[in-house]
Amino acid sequence: MKTTTNTYRLPQTTTPEQLEMNGIRILNFGDQVLLAGHYFSRGKDYWYGAAYTFTTKNHTCEGKIRLTAVSDKLFEDDGHAIEWAMKH
């Protein structure tokens, strides 16, 4: 996970608000925050999925979250990236 985390420049801990401010699409899903991030490589647009978990009872945009999974695979759209994140 470390290689993909560094490649996509994902913070280990953050808030949903900070992710959104960086243009990352997020979806609250229970105690998780799922994301679809954009990645441009070899002249083509791709998407990756990732999952964060809330570390406190504050599940608002300012709640603290911790990275728990990042896809090694790149997807052709954000929907498939979110689908991957829902399963992890």
N, C-alpha and C positions, 0 to 999 in steps of 0.2 A: 504494500500500500504506500510505502514511503516514496517510491519512484513516481507514482501517479500523483500523489499529493504535491510533490515538488513541481512536477510538470504543469499541473493545473493551478499551482500557487494557492492551494486551499489551506486556510488556517486550521490548526488542530482544535482550537477553541475560539468561539466567536459568538455573535448573536444573529438571529434571522435578519434583523434590520441591516446589519453590516453586509451580509451576503447580498441582499436586495440592492443596496446602494452600489455594489460592484457589478450590477447588471445580471446577476445570476437568478434564474427562475427557481422559486421555492414553492413548496407545498407543505402545509402543516398536516401531519398524519398521526394523530394520537400524541404520543410523547416523542415523536420524531419530527424532524424537518428534512424533507426530501428535496433534492435539487437536481436540476438539469443545467449543466454548464456548457457554454459554447467553447469550441476549440477549433482553430483554423490550422490545417496541416496539409502540406503538399498541394496547395492551391484549391482546397476544398473545405467546406464547412462540415464540422462534426459536432456531436454532443456526447457528454459523459454523464454518468449518474453518480450520485453520492448520497450518503445518509448521515445525519447528525442526530444525536439524542440530547434532550434537555437534561441539564445537570441539576436544576433547581425546580421548585414548584411553579416558578414564574414561566408560564408558557405563552407569554406575549412576545411581541417583536423585540423586546429588550431582554428576554430571558437568555441565560447562558446555555450554549450548546457545545457538544464535543463530537468531533468526527469519528464515525464508527465504520464506514465502508466507502470505498471508491471503486468504480468499475475500471477494469483493465481494458475492456472493450470499448470502442467508440461506436456511436449510433448515428444513423442518418437523420434523426429528428429528436426533438426534445421529449416527445411522448414515449418513445422507446427507452430513453434514458430514465425518465420517471418510473416507468414500469420496472426497470431493473432495480431502482432504488427501493421500490415498494417491497421487493422480495428479499431485501437485505437489511 
